[in-house]
């Protein structure tokens, strides 16, 4: 059997509940690894690589998923998803049954694999220092980023993704910002908007389609130009996620 680790967010699910869930779908021994609040799953992901795991299941939301993906992206580890977060954007775009955890648990151990693109966001600070972040679904600037930071964790547990809509009321009226954007080899354009999103997954909770043409596996990589620095990346970065 494959060596499989389940990296779980203990704020979302307990070890006992996780164990009970997976006993329903497999008799395979699983390595349960909780995330820590500081690294949000990155350190657990690195440990899974060091332990030479063949598969990692992420039991958490998009934040936990992104942190684990950053940790294992350069390995050959297959990634499965148990979507227990608020938005579960990647899981929804993979058409996983987010309201049926037992089915998702079964699929997270499936032999079926589906290769997707990973996005890379390069951030330049005032001193010119660069930091890179990988993302599986959508990256945002402007109100989108402020909204994610302002949403109360307790409210997310209480009312789910609607907590994001509730938090958005704090930013009314909307404040528009200027973005200088470059797509492929086209000339730069200055846009006035309250938010700018880049992604390869277009569907949000509530069946809202933000990017109807977005595809997880089309190898299309966009890049954005900032005021002083230009960030370009055309390398395809991939991860393996269980398919439908």
C-alpha positions as CSV (number, residue, x, y, z in Angstrom):
1,X,0.0,0.0,0.0
2,X,1.0,3.6,-0.5
3,X,2.5,5.5,2.3
4,X,-0.1,8.1,2.9
5,X,-0.2,11.1,5.3
6,X,-3.3,13.1,6.2
7,X,-2.3,16.6,7.1
8,X,-5.2,18.1,9.0
9,X,-6.2,21.5,10.5
10,X,-7.1,20.7,14.1
11,X,-9.3,23.8,14.2
12,X,-11.5,22.3,11.5
13,X,-11.5,18.6,12.5
14,X,-10.3,16.5,15.4
15,X,-8.0,13.5,15.1
16,X,-10.7,11.2,16.5
17,X,-13.3,12.3,14.0
18,X,-10.8,12.1,11.1
19,X,-9.8,8.5,12.2
20,X,-13.4,7.5,12.4
21,X,-14.1,8.9,8.9
22,X,-11.3,7.1,7.2
23,X,-12.0,3.8,8.9
24,X,-15.2,3.8,6.9
25,X,-13.4,3.9,3.6
26,X,-10.1,2.1,4.0
27,X,-8.2,-0.3,6.2
28,X,-4.9,1.3,5.2
29,X,-2.7,2.7,7.9
30,X,-2.6,6.5,7.6
31,X,-0.1,8.9,9.1
32,X,-2.1,11.7,10.8
33,X,-0.2,15.0,11.0
34,X,-1.7,18.1,12.5
35,X,-0.8,21.6,11.2
36,X,0.6,24.3,13.4
37,X,-0.8,27.8,13.6
38,X,2.5,29.4,12.5
39,X,3.2,27.5,9.2
40,X,-0.5,26.6,8.5
41,X,0.6,23.2,7.1
42,X,3.9,24.0,5.4
43,X,6.1,22.3,8.1
44,X,3.8,19.2,8.1
45,X,4.2,19.1,4.3
46,X,8.0,19.2,4.6
47,X,7.9,16.4,7.1
48,X,5.8,14.3,4.8
49,X,8.5,14.8,2.1
50,X,11.2,13.8,4.5
51,X,9.2,10.7,5.5
52,X,9.0,9.8,1.8
53,X,5.2,9.7,1.7
54,X,3.7,8.8,-1.6
55,X,0.4,10.6,-1.0
56,X,-0.7,13.5,1.1
57,X,-4.3,14.2,1.9
58,X,-5.0,17.7,3.0
59,X,-7.9,17.9,5.4
60,X,-8.6,21.6,5.7
61,X,-9.5,24.7,3.7
62,X,-7.8,26.6,0.8
63,X,-5.2,28.2,3.2
64,X,-4.0,24.8,4.5
65,X,-4.0,23.4,1.0
66,X,-1.9,26.3,-0.3
67,X,0.7,25.9,2.5
68,X,1.0,22.1,2.0
69,X,1.3,22.5,-1.8
70,X,4.2,25.0,-1.3
71,X,5.9,22.3,0.8
72,X,5.5,19.4,-1.6
73,X,5.5,21.1,-5.0
74,X,9.0,19.9,-5.9
75,X,8.3,16.3,-5.0
76,X,6.4,13.5,-6.7
77,X,3.8,13.2,-3.9
78,X,0.2,12.7,-5.0
79,X,-2.2,15.2,-3.4
80,X,-5.7,14.4,-2.2
81,X,-8.3,16.7,-0.7
82,X,-10.7,16.4,2.1
83,X,-12.5,19.8,1.8
84,X,-13.5,21.0,5.3
85,X,-12.7,24.7,4.8
86,X,-15.0,27.7,4.2
87,X,-14.6,28.3,0.4
88,X,-13.0,25.0,-0.8
89,X,-12.3,26.7,-4.1
90,X,-10.1,24.1,-5.6
91,X,-12.3,21.2,-4.5
92,X,-15.3,22.9,-6.0
93,X,-13.5,23.4,-9.3
94,X,-12.5,19.8,-9.3
95,X,-16.2,19.0,-8.8
96,X,-15.6,17.1,-5.6
97,X,-18.8,16.4,-3.5
98,X,-17.9,19.0,-0.9
99,X,-21.1,18.2,1.1
100,X,-20.3,14.5,1.3
101,X,-17.1,14.0,3.4
102,X,-17.2,10.2,3.2
103,X,-17.2,10.3,-0.6
104,X,-14.4,12.9,-0.5
105,X,-12.4,10.7,1.9
106,X,-12.8,7.8,-0.5
107,X,-11.7,9.9,-3.5
108,X,-8.8,11.3,-1.7
109,X,-7.2,7.9,-1.7
110,X,-8.3,7.0,-5.2
111,X,-5.7,5.9,-7.8
112,X,-7.2,8.3,-10.3
113,X,-4.9,11.3,-10.8
114,X,-5.4,14.7,-12.5
115,X,-2.6,17.1,-13.2
116,X,-3.2,20.8,-12.7
117,X,-1.3,24.0,-13.1
118,X,0.1,26.0,-10.2
119,X,0.2,29.7,-10.2
120,X,3.2,31.7,-8.9
121,X,2.8,35.1,-7.3
122,X,6.0,37.1,-6.9
123,X,5.9,39.9,-4.3
124,X,8.4,42.8,-4.2
125,X,8.7,44.9,-1.0
126,X,10.0,48.4,-0.8
127,X,13.7,47.3,-0.5
128,X,13.4,45.1,-3.6
129,X,13.4,41.8,-1.7
130,X,11.4,39.1,-3.6
131,X,9.2,36.4,-2.1
132,X,7.3,33.8,-4.0
133,X,4.0,32.1,-3.2
134,X,2.3,29.2,-5.0
135,X,-1.4,29.1,-5.4
136,X,-3.8,26.5,-6.7
137,X,-6.9,28.5,-7.4
138,X,-7.0,32.3,-7.2
139,X,-4.7,35.1,-6.1
140,X,-5.9,38.6,-5.5
141,X,-4.9,42.1,-4.8
142,X,-6.9,45.0,-3.5
143,X,-10.2,44.5,-1.8
144,X,-10.1,40.8,-2.3
145,X,-6.9,40.5,-0.2
146,X,-8.2,42.8,2.5
147,X,-11.5,40.9,2.6
148,X,-9.7,37.6,3.2
149,X,-7.7,39.1,6.1
150,X,-10.7,40.8,7.7
151,X,-13.0,37.8,7.7
152,X,-13.6,36.6,11.3
153,X,-12.6,32.9,11.8
154,X,-15.4,32.4,14.3
155,X,-18.0,33.6,11.9
156,X,-16.6,31.4,9.2
157,X,-17.2,28.4,11.5
158,X,-20.7,29.6,12.2
159,X,-22.0,30.6,8.8
160,X,-19.4,29.3,6.3
161,X,-18.5,31.2,3.1
162,X,-21.3,33.8,3.8
163,X,-18.9,35.2,6.4
164,X,-16.9,36.7,3.5
165,X,-20.0,38.6,2.3
166,X,-20.6,39.8,5.8
167,X,-17.0,41.1,6.1
168,X,-17.3,42.9,2.7
169,X,-19.7,45.3,4.3
170,X,-16.8,46.8,6.2
171,X,-15.3,48.1,3.0
172,X,-18.3,50.0,1.7
173,X,-18.2,52.3,-0.2
174,X,-15.6,50.6,-2.4
175,X,-12.3,52.3,-2.8
176,X,-10.9,52.0,-6.4
177,X,-7.2,51.5,-7.0
178,X,-5.0,51.8,-10.0
179,X,-3.3,48.6,-11.4
180,X,-0.8,48.4,-14.2
181,X,-1.4,45.0,-15.9
182,X,0.3,43.1,-18.6
183,X,-1.2,39.9,-20.1
184,X,1.1,37.8,-22.3
185,X,2.9,40.0,-24.8
186,X,0.3,42.8,-24.9
187,X,1.1,46.4,-24.1
188,X,0.7,47.4,-20.4
189,X,-2.8,48.7,-19.5
190,X,-3.7,50.9,-16.5
191,X,-6.9,49.7,-14.9
192,X,-9.0,51.3,-12.2
193,X,-10.6,48.7,-10.0
194,X,-11.3,47.7,-6.4
195,X,-9.8,44.3,-6.8
196,X,-7.6,42.3,-9.3
197,X,-7.8,38.5,-9.4
198,X,-5.5,36.1,-11.3
199,X,-6.4,32.4,-11.3
200,X,-6.9,29.1,-13.0
201,X,-10.1,28.2,-11.2
202,X,-13.2,30.3,-12.0
203,X,-16.0,29.0,-9.7
204,X,-16.6,30.3,-6.3
205,X,-19.1,29.2,-3.6
206,X,-22.7,29.9,-4.4
207,X,-22.1,28.9,-8.0
208,X,-20.6,32.3,-8.7
209,X,-18.4,32.2,-11.8
210,X,-15.6,34.9,-11.6
211,X,-13.6,33.6,-14.5
212,X,-15.7,31.6,-16.9
213,X,-12.8,30.8,-19.2
214,X,-10.4,29.7,-16.4
215,X,-9.1,26.1,-16.7
216,X,-7.1,24.1,-14.2
217,X,-5.0,22.3,-16.8
218,X,-4.6,24.5,-19.9
219,X,-1.0,25.6,-19.1
220,X,-1.9,29.3,-19.5
221,X,0.2,31.4,-17.2
222,X,-0.6,35.1,-16.8
223,X,1.6,37.7,-15.2
224,X,1.1,41.1,-13.7
225,X,3.3,44.2,-13.9
226,X,3.7,46.3,-10.8
227,X,4.5,50.0,-10.6
228,X,8.3,49.5,-10.5
229,X,9.0,45.8,-10.9
230,X,8.0,43.3,-13.5
231,X,7.2,39.7,-12.6
232,X,7.1,37.2,-15.4
233,X,6.8,33.5,-15.1
234,X,6.1,31.1,-17.9
235,X,7.2,27.8,-16.3
236,X,4.4,25.3,-15.9
237,X,4.2,24.1,-12.3
238,X,2.0,21.2,-11.6
239,X,0.7,19.1,-8.8
240,X,-1.4,15.9,-8.8
241,X,-4.8,16.0,-7.4
242,X,-7.4,13.3,-7.4
243,X,-9.9,13.6,-10.2
244,X,-13.6,13.2,-10.3
